[in-house]
Amino acid sequence: MAKKLKLGIPKGSLQDATIALFERAGWRIYASGRSYFPTIDDVEIECMLVRAQEMARYVEHGALDAGLTGNDWILENQSDVERVTALTYSKASRTKVKWVLAVPEDSPYQKPEDLAGKTIATELVEYSKRYFAEKNIPVKVEFSWGATEVKPPTLADAIVEVTETGSSLRANRLRIIETLMESETQFIANRKAWADDWKRSKIETLSLMLNGAMDAQNQVGLMLNVKRADLDQVLSVLPALNSPTISELRDKEWVALNTILESHTVRDVIPKLKAAGGAGIVEYPLSKVVL
């Protein structure tokens, strides 16, 4: 019987971003209809869609060998799992999300201590309870099934909610008074699976390629020709990821130079390279960068 790695893909807000990341890394995942078992073009992997909130528990208990979920849900469940690598992406951006304590704009509350004796609504119940307990602030923490932003002030005095941009909080006239944590996606593994040589190798391969795809997202390749006499001047304006690759050309007075740049710097760098003596400058996209 062929060996299989049981891999959890987060269902919900992270699903599309995760599937897109895997495609850039080299694996095509096909999620269709109401099936919780997407297909993948790798006979050694078996996928299952699982809510990010539950992923760490299933990985910890061995129902899944590995999976992707937020650091927030690992902490919420206090799950004992192997953290393979952090992958900073979310549904809207490549930034970490924040869990914040928010209150109505016109409320008198200015700091967590002001909420003593009050009710907090959140999906992140256990972590929030521990947070307030560590500060010795007596509050009632209630689980929120959704639409948490609309609950203050009628159904709760404050909320602990996740945000990327803060736009939803502002739209609901809420004001942030504290950040409880920052969170990013984690690639995690079951301890027993991590100890298995074959599964660990497969997980490490996935980690390598996922990170390579992540690192390539905001970078481009650049190649150009330059006269040897102008090489030092060209190198002085080139903010390379590593030392650029320099290759011999048939004309011994010239060399070819190949490097990687942050995509947002290219518009400034190319004119400087041209002025420094660069010729035949070509920019090209990258699919992976593995260091």
RODO-2510 file (C-alpha; in nm, 4 decimals, decimal comma):
residues 291
     n   res          X          Y          Z
     1     m     0,0000     0,0000     0,0000
     2     a     0,1370     0,3411    -0,1019
     3     k     0,2351     0,5753     0,1767
     4     k     0,0100     0,8778     0,2275
     5     l     0,0502     1,2076     0,4064
     6     k    -0,2819     1,3260     0,5509
     7     l    -0,2838     1,7022     0,4977
     8     g    -0,5339     1,9508     0,6376
     9     i    -0,6272     2,2519     0,4233
    10     p    -0,8026     2,5342     0,6137
    11     k    -1,1655     2,5703     0,5122
    12     g    -1,3141     2,9179     0,5063
    13     s    -1,1400     3,2524     0,4738
    14     l    -0,7920     3,1025     0,4221
    15     q    -0,9007     2,8318     0,1767
    16     d    -0,8561     3,0175    -0,1531
    17     a    -0,5290     3,1821    -0,0470
    18     t    -0,3910     2,8442     0,0666
    19     i    -0,4871     2,6651    -0,2544
    20     a    -0,3310     2,9493    -0,4568
    21     l    -0,0088     2,9241    -0,2541
    22     f     0,0117     2,5482    -0,3093
    23     e    -0,0333     2,6014    -0,6843
    24     r     0,2567     2,8474    -0,6904
    25     a     0,4590     2,5921    -0,4939
    26     g     0,3857     2,3215    -0,7537
    27     w     0,0793     2,1335    -0,6231
    28     r    -0,2652     2,1712    -0,7777
    29     i    -0,5508     2,1231    -0,5314
    30     y    -0,9044     2,0915    -0,6669
    31     a    -1,1838     2,1732    -0,4202
    32     s    -1,5294     2,1423    -0,5692
    33     g    -1,8876     2,1386    -0,4490
    34     r    -1,9525     2,0364    -0,0918
    35     s    -1,6819     1,7726    -0,0700
    36     y    -1,4467     1,7994     0,2253
    37     f    -1,1861     1,5907     0,0430
    38     p    -1,0195     1,7953    -0,2338
    39     t    -0,8097     1,6152    -0,4901
    40     i    -0,4404     1,6955    -0,5331
    41     d    -0,1995     1,6055    -0,8129
    42     d     0,0283     1,4125    -0,5786
    43     v    -0,0483     1,0453    -0,5100
    44     e     0,1422     1,0654    -0,1816
    45     i    -0,0880     1,3301    -0,0314
    46     e    -0,4478     1,3004     0,0857
    47     c    -0,6213     1,6334     0,1537
    48     m    -0,9067     1,7216     0,3851
    49     l    -1,0774     2,0574     0,4375
    50     v    -1,0914     2,1442     0,8076
    51     r    -1,1846     2,4674     0,9809
    52     a    -0,8724     2,6554     1,0900
    53     q    -1,0185     2,6764     1,4414
    54     e    -1,0101     2,2954     1,4710
    55     m    -0,7000     2,2123     1,2668
    56     a    -0,4460     2,2049     1,5517
    57     r    -0,6562     1,9620     1,7567
    58     y    -0,6889     1,7166     1,4677
    59     v    -0,3165     1,7383     1,3932
    60     e    -0,2284     1,6943     1,7605
    61     h    -0,4476     1,3833     1,7916
    62     g    -0,3181     1,2278     1,4674
    63     a    -0,6319     1,2436     1,2540
    64     l    -0,4116     1,4556     1,0265
    65     d    -0,0348     1,4300     0,9801
    66     a     0,0052     1,7988     0,8993
    67     g    -0,1996     2,1074     0,8293
    68     l    -0,2112     2,4835     0,8020
    69     t    -0,3746     2,7023     1,0625
    70     g    -0,3236     3,0274     1,2445
    71     n    -0,0952     3,0599     1,5435
    72     d    -0,4007     3,2048     1,7202
    73     w    -0,5888     2,8745     1,7046
    74     i    -0,2854     2,6755     1,8187
    75     l    -0,2712     2,8983     2,1267
    76     e    -0,6482     2,8922     2,1734
    77     n    -0,6476     2,5111     2,1848
    78     q    -0,3062     2,4913     2,3576
    79     s    -0,2208     2,2186     2,1062
    80     d     0,1025     2,0198     2,1315
    81     v     0,2170     2,0142     1,7680
    82     e     0,5398     2,0562     1,5736
    83     r     0,5615     2,4044     1,4220
    84     v     0,7301     2,3368     1,0886
    85     t     0,7357     2,6893     0,9472
    86     a     0,5518     3,0205     0,9574
    87     l     0,3825     3,1348     0,6362
    88     t     0,2745     3,4966     0,6601
    89     y    -0,0323     3,5183     0,4399
    90     s    -0,3999     3,5813     0,5047
    91     k    -0,7182     3,6165     0,3030
    92     a    -0,6415     3,9750     0,2005
    93     s    -0,2690     4,0341     0,2336
    94     r     0,0787     3,9090     0,3235
    95     t     0,0661     4,0619     0,6690
    96     k    -0,0030     3,9227     1,0131
    97     v    -0,3529     3,9537     1,1527
    98     k    -0,4235     4,1003     1,4958
    99     w    -0,6642     3,9999     1,7700
   100     v    -0,7746     4,3231     1,9314
   101     l    -0,9912     4,4363     2,2195
   102     a    -1,2443     4,6842     2,0822
   103     v    -1,5196     4,8936     2,2361
   104     p    -1,7842     5,1332     2,0968
   105     e    -1,6378     5,4661     1,9855
   106     d    -1,8472     5,6626     2,2353
   107     s    -1,7886     5,4305     2,5320
   108     p    -1,5911     5,5489     2,8368
   109     y    -1,3541     5,2483     2,8281
   110     q    -0,9927     5,3411     2,7545
   111     k    -0,7940     5,0367     2,8746
   112     p    -0,8588     4,6688     2,9570
   113     e    -0,8839     4,7415     3,3308
   114     d    -1,1882     4,9612     3,2638
   115     l    -1,3808     4,6486     3,1586
   116     a    -1,3744     4,4844     3,5038
   117     g    -1,7107     4,3189     3,5641
   118     k    -1,8135     4,3596     3,1982
   119     t    -1,9000     4,1121     2,9212
   120     i    -1,6625     4,0350     2,6332
   121     a    -1,7843     3,8596     2,3168
   122     t    -1,5344     3,6660     2,1060
   123     e    -1,4625     3,3495     1,9120
   124     l    -1,1223     3,3301     2,0829
   125     v    -1,2710     3,2382     2,4201
   126     e    -1,0020     3,0411     2,6041
   127     y    -0,7130     3,2654     2,5058
   128     s    -0,9154     3,5726     2,6037
   129     k    -1,0016     3,4202     2,9411
   130     r    -0,6337     3,3524     3,0075
   131     y    -0,5399     3,7038     2,8952
   132     f    -0,7768     3,8752     3,1384
   133     a    -0,6959     3,6286     3,4172
   134     e    -0,3236     3,7065     3,3857
   135     k    -0,4059     4,0751     3,4284
   136     n    -0,6393     3,9983     3,7219
   137     i    -0,9301     4,1665     3,5454
   138     p    -1,2620     3,9930     3,6274
   139     v    -1,4713     3,9766     3,3104
   140     k    -1,7301     3,7457     3,1567
   141     v    -1,6106     3,6045     2,8250
   142     e    -1,8877     3,4730     2,5984
   143     f    -1,8502     3,2750     2,2765
   144     s    -1,9633     3,4607     1,9655
   145     w    -2,0997     3,2607     1,6740
   146     g    -2,0283     3,5412     1,4291
   147     a    -2,1107     3,9034     1,3469
   148     t    -1,9164     3,9882     1,6615
   149     e    -1,8712     4,3531     1,5595
   150     v    -2,2437     4,4294     1,5953
   151     k    -2,2745     4,3063     1,9550
   152     p    -2,1479     4,6091     2,1499
   153     p    -2,3030     4,7816     2,3308
   154     t    -2,6345     4,5922     2,3417
   155     l    -2,5165     4,2295     2,3645
   156     a    -2,1668     4,2849     2,5018
   157     d    -1,9588     4,5686     2,6440
   158     a    -1,6554     4,4894     2,4290
   159     i    -1,5269     4,2336     2,1826
   160     v    -1,2035     4,0507     2,1077
   161     e    -1,1936     4,0240     1,7305
   162     v    -0,9469     3,9467     1,4536
   163     t    -0,8611     4,2187     1,2040
   164     e    -0,6285     4,2730     0,9090
   165     t    -0,7019     4,6331     0,8193
   166     g    -0,9421     4,7479     1,0919
   167     s    -1,1972     4,8581     0,8296
   168     s    -1,4785     4,6363     0,9592
   169     l    -1,4275     4,7648     1,3128
   170     r    -1,4353     5,1256     1,1966
   171     a    -1,7454     5,0582     0,9852
   172     n    -1,9197     4,9348     1,2977
   173     r    -1,8022     5,2364     1,4991
   174     l    -1,5660     5,0427     1,7212
   175     r    -1,2400     5,1636     1,8737
   176     i    -0,9364     4,9441     1,9486
   177     i    -0,7997     4,9808     2,3017
   178     e    -0,5556     4,6872     2,3110
   179     t    -0,3881     4,4305     2,0859
   180     l    -0,3921     4,0850     2,2464
   181     m    -0,1743     3,9112     1,9875
   182     e    -0,0480     3,9063     1,6322
   183     s    -0,0981     3,5854     1,4384
   184     e     0,0171     3,4296     1,1132
   185     t    -0,0397     3,1004     0,9371
   186     q     0,1648     2,8076     1,0661
   187     f     0,2451     2,4828     0,8863
   188     i     0,2179     2,2282     1,1677
   189     a     0,2774     1,8554     1,2030
   190     n     0,1708     1,5774     1,4344
   191     r     0,4557     1,4775     1,6694
   192     k     0,4402     1,1105     1,5666
   193     a     0,4279     1,1962     1,1951
   194     w     0,7273     1,4287     1,2428
   195     a     0,9221     1,1387     1,3937
   196     d     0,8470     0,9196     1,0904
   197     d     1,1316     0,9566     0,8377
   198     w     0,9137     0,9342     0,5244
   199     k     0,6430     1,1708     0,6504
   200     r     0,8957     1,4191     0,7831
   201     s     1,0755     1,4240     0,4489
   202     k     0,7456     1,4858     0,2692
   203     i     0,6490     1,7627     0,5118
   204     e     0,9911     1,9275     0,4795
   205     t     0,9615     1,9179     0,0996
   206     l     0,6244     2,0914     0,1204
   207     s     0,7680     2,3475     0,3616
   208     l     1,0643     2,4214     0,1348
   209     m     0,8492     2,4752    -0,1730
   210     l     0,5778     2,6743     0,0060
   211     n     0,8409     2,9081     0,1463
   212     g     1,0005     2,9341    -0,1963
   213     a     0,6674     3,0378    -0,3465
   214     m     0,6118     3,2883    -0,0655
   215     d     0,9576     3,4419    -0,1061
   216     a     0,9092     3,4827    -0,4814
   217     q     0,5796     3,6697    -0,4542
   218     n     0,7194     4,0209    -0,4276
   219     q     1,0445     3,9670    -0,6154
   220     v     1,1548     3,9665    -0,9776
   221     g     1,4602     3,8520    -1,1661
   222     l     1,6794     4,0976    -1,3535
   223     m     1,9463     4,0237    -1,6110
   224     l     2,1631     4,2617    -1,8083
   225     n     2,4936     4,2961    -1,9876
   226     v     2,7654     4,5331    -1,8726
   227     k     3,1160     4,6244    -1,9830
   228     r     3,3855     4,5100    -1,7403
   229     a     3,4973     4,8694    -1,7092
   230     d     3,1504     4,9677    -1,5799
   231     l     3,0934     4,6619    -1,3568
   232     d     3,1844     4,8232    -1,0248
   233     q     2,9603     5,1206    -1,0972
   234     v     2,6677     4,8908    -1,1868
   235     l     2,7172     4,6775    -0,8752
   236     s     2,7161     4,9873    -0,6553
   237     v     2,3543     5,0681    -0,7516
   238     l     2,2260     4,7111    -0,7386
   239     p     2,0474     4,6084    -0,4144
   240     a     2,0882     4,2351    -0,4674
   241     l     1,9217     3,9625    -0,2606
   242     n     2,2569     3,7846    -0,2677
   243     s     2,5710     3,8587    -0,4620
   244     p     2,4619     3,8675    -0,8284
   245     t     2,5708     3,5962    -1,0671
   246     i     2,8281     3,7220    -1,3167
   247     s     2,8959     3,5196    -1,6325
   248     e     3,1525     3,5420    -1,9107
   249     l     3,0379     3,6449    -2,2600
   250     r     3,2025     3,5741    -2,5942
   251     d     3,3121     3,9358    -2,6116
   252     k     3,5625     3,9432    -2,3246
   253     e     3,4994     4,3121    -2,2658
   254     w     3,1442     4,2331    -2,1490
   255     v     2,9855     4,0164    -1,8773
   256     a     2,6272     3,9068    -1,8099
   257     l     2,4786     3,9808    -1,4706
   258     n     2,1794     3,8058    -1,3136
   259     t     2,0158     3,9002    -0,9829
   260     i     1,6927     3,9204    -0,7822
   261     l     1,5218     4,2403    -0,6694
   262     e     1,2202     4,3402    -0,4641
   263     s     0,9591     4,4220    -0,7283
   264     h     0,8807     4,7651    -0,5812
   265     t     1,2448     4,8755    -0,6282
   266     v     1,2697     4,7947    -0,9994
   267     r     1,1275     5,1244    -1,1252
   268     d     1,4048     5,3099    -0,9451
   269     v     1,6883     5,0636    -1,0089
   270     i     1,6565     5,0097    -1,3864
   271     p     1,7169     5,3780    -1,4799
   272     k     2,0205     5,3821    -1,2489
   273     l     2,1539     5,0622    -1,4087
   274     k     2,1081     5,2148    -1,7555
   275     a     2,2897     5,5304    -1,6499
   276     a     2,5726     5,3240    -1,4964
   277     g     2,6344     5,1381    -1,8226
   278     g     2,3918     4,8449    -1,8140
   279     a     2,2580     4,7214    -2,1487
   280     g     2,0004     4,4664    -2,2638
   281     i     1,8197     4,4896    -1,9298
   282     v     1,5450     4,2274    -1,8937
   283     e     1,3022     4,1911    -1,6015
   284     y     1,1312     3,8516    -1,5565
   285     p     0,8843     3,7032    -1,3040
   286     l     0,9799     3,4413    -1,0449
   287     s     0,7696     3,1461    -0,9313
   288     k     0,9949     3,0325    -0,6440
   289     v     1,3008     3,1570    -0,4605
   290     v     1,4778     2,8869    -0,2552
   291     l     1,7722     3,0095    -0,0532
***
